[in-house]
């Protein structure tokens, strides 16, 4: 097990994930997906969720990203198809154009 520096702990965000979700790793929470700054609160939430949903849920530390994503990551055609299948109407493509190739 790796020791954690104090400053790393202070900057950490803890998340609870379901590694068995059909979509892959999925962040879970009681109501909505959430992150925790307080590791005690995160472990408490993990206990409650494991009691309700099973011991397969795990606690992870999210790694802060120094820089935001600044390059295209998705094709516009793929996004259009996804939105059509998801029945998203009037999607504002111009608001995400920097992420489309």
N, C-alpha and C positions, 0 to 999 in steps of 0.2 A: 504494500500500500504506500502511496506517495504522500509525503507530508505537504501541507498547504501553507504557504506564506500568509501572514496576517493580511497584507494589502491585497492579495489575490482573493482571500475569503470575503473581504469587505466589498470587492467589486463583483463578486459572483452573483449569478442568478441561478437558482435551483429550479429544476423542472422535473415533473414526474412523467415517465413515458410508459407506453404499452408497446413492448417489442414484438408482440404477436398480432398487432393490428394488420388487417389485409393490405393497407396502403403502405406498410412499413412502420417505422418508428412514429408513433403518434403521441403528442403531448396530451395529457389528460388532467382533468380537475373535477371538482364536485359539480360545478355549474358550467363553467367555461374553461378552456385551457388557460392556465395561469402560471406565472413564475413567482418565485419567492426570494427575497433578499435575506430573510432570517432562516438559517438552516434548521432551527428548532421548529419553526412553523411548517417548514417543508416536510420534515420527518413526521410531524403530527398528522399532516394531511395524507402522507403516504400510508401511515397506519390505518387511517379511516378508509382510504380507497382500497387498500389490500383486503380489509375486512369485508368490504362490499363486493369487490370484483376479482380478488385473487392475488396470490403472492407473486405473480409474474411481473407486476408493475415494479419499475425501478426508479431510483432517484439519480438524476444526472446534474452536472454543473454545466450550464450553458457557457460557451466561450464567447466573450465579447469580440466583435469584429472591429478592427481598427478603422477600416474604411468601408463605406457603403458599397453595394454592388453598383458598378458604374458602366457595365457593358451589357449588350443584349444577351438575354438568356433564354428567350422563347421566340418561336416563329409566329408571325401574325396569323398565318393560316391555321396553325394548331390552336391558337387562342380563340380564333373565331369558331372553330369546330367545338372546342370545349364549351364555350359560352352557349352555342346553339344546343348542345346536348344537355347542358345544365339549365336551359331555358332562361338564360340571362338576357333581358331585353335592354336595348339602348346602352350597351357597354361603352364607356368613355375611353376609346382606344388612344386618343390624343393625350390622356393623362398618364399613360404608361409607355409611350412610344420609345423612350430611351432604353427600355428593356426588351424591345422587339427587334428581330432581324428579319 
